Amino acid sequence: MVTTKIRVAAWIMLIAQAGIILSGAIVRLTGSGLGCTDWPKCTPDSLVTTPEMGIHGLIEFGNRTLAVLLALLGVVIFLMLWKDRKRRPDLFWLNLGLLAIVPVQAIVGGITVWTKLNPWVVAGHFVPSAIAVGVAAYFVRRTYDTGVRTGRKAPAPLPALAWTILGLTAIVVILGVLTTGAGPHSGSTMSTRNGLDTLWIARAHAFPVWLLVIATVVSLVLAHKKHSAMVRPLVVLLIIELAQGVIGYIQYFTGVPIVLVALHMIGISATVAASVAVVDSAYRRTTHDSTDHAVPAIR
């Protein structure tokens, strides 16, 4: 049986994965992308930031420190799950996957520094973080059941719609990254932009967002009639989508202010996590008798 400690650790992992995305956004929005001029050291002569690096060095090194703490959290959860790895291999391997993403991200992060924040490399640095948020959200949900499917799932076409929602979310995230790469917040005065037309890439980003909202509304209507387990995750997702849409349009028409961009980045993590929850809610799994059936927001 999954202990409360493991469940809490899973939630901390999800929050930490989203936190890394936010801290990375703060690095970019404050122009601190080259606050540490080298990698893996902060400078060629110092592992940590120096007074000469100023506030930008502190912000960039802070982001790196959070990545280390995230790795340590993964190790702690690994040790917590080791004894029950045969009874709950799903949790064990999910955490191991999350732990494996950390060094990959560290290496890609180093390449972004070496390439002076090439926008295409920066985009590649973000995508694994978004995937990690989705995996962490799935990890959280698995701590509330046995991990074993009952063989039943939501009636058609709800499973297909759920996967469509997740697919559209992935497209939205990728186009959002490209839109960011064309925008004004490059992370440093030394870095370039990706050269895409900001108007057209913003419109390309908005189109799948509208499709995502439509798919969510249709799924919610059908779930209300056919599969109540999907209703709450869909409501949560729809609220997040609407909030993201409002923030997105306001930031577009107001010159992408830093605060709104940061809020939009938080919304991205929430959207990914909620989309994963929607897909998972389409499939039934057995639960422990002692499991708290009070469904958390992500469920």
C-alpha positions, 0 to 999 in steps of 0.5 A, a space after each residue: 500500500 502506498 504510504 502518505 509519505 510517498 504520496 506527499 513526496 509525489 506531490 512535492 515532485 510535481 510542484 518542484 517540476 513546475 517550479 523548475 519551469 517557473 525558475 527557468 522563466 524567471 532566468 529568461 525574463 530577467 535577462 539572467 540567462 548568461 548570469 553564469 557564463 560557463 557550465 558546469 561551473 558558474 564561471 571558468 574559475 568558480 563553481 558558484 556565483 561570484 559577487 562580480 556576477 551580480 543579481 543575474 549570477 544569483 538568479 541563474 545559479 539559483 535555477 541550477 541549485 533548484 535542479 540539484 535539489 530536484 535530483 536529490 528529491 528524486 533520489 529520496 523517493 527512489 529510496 522510499 520506493 526501493 523496498 516495494 519496487 516489486 509490488 509497485 513497479 509503476 511508481 518505481 519506474 516513473 520516479 526513475 524516469 523523472 530522475 533520469 531527466 535531470 542529467 539530460 536537462 543539465 547537459 542541454 542547459 550547459 549547451 544553451 550556455 555554450 551557444 549563448 542562448 540559441 533560441 532553438 536550443 532553449 526550446 529543446 531545453 524546455 520540452 523535457 521539463 514539460 514532459 517531466 511535469 506530465 509524468 509527475 502528474 501521472 505519478 501523483 495519480 498512481 499514488 492514489 490506487 494500486 496501479 492495476 487497471 480494471 479493464 474498464 474504461 470510459 465509453 466511446 468516444 471519451 478515451 479518444 477525445 482524452 488523447 486528442 486533448 493531450 495531443 493538442 496540449 503537446 502542440 500548444 506547448 511546442 508552438 508556445 515555445 516557438 512563440 516565446 523564441 520569437 518574442 522579446 524576452 531572450 534571456 540575454 542581450 547577447 542572444 538572438 531570436 528564432 527569426 519567426 514572424 511574431 504575429 503569425 507564430 502567435 496566431 499559429 499558437 492560438 489556433 490549437 488552443 481554441 481546438 483544445 478548448 472545444 475538445 474539452 467542452 465536448 468531452 465535458 458534456 459527454 462525460 457528464 452523461 456517460 462517465 462521471 470520473 472524468 468530469 472533475 479533471 475536465 472542469 479543472 482543465 477547462 478553468 485552466 484553459 480559460 485563464 491561460 487564454 485570458 492571460 495570453 491575449 492580455 499579454 499579447 496586446 500589452 507587449 508581453 509584460 514580465 509578470 503575465 509571462 511568468 503567470 502564463 508559464 505557471 499555467 503551462 505546467 497546470 495545463 499539462 498536468 490537467 491534460 494528463 489527469 483527463 487521459 488517466 481518468 478515462 481508465 479505471 484502476 483498483 484502489 486500496 480500501 484505505 485510500 482516501 477517496 476525497 479526490 484531489 484537484 489533479 484528479 
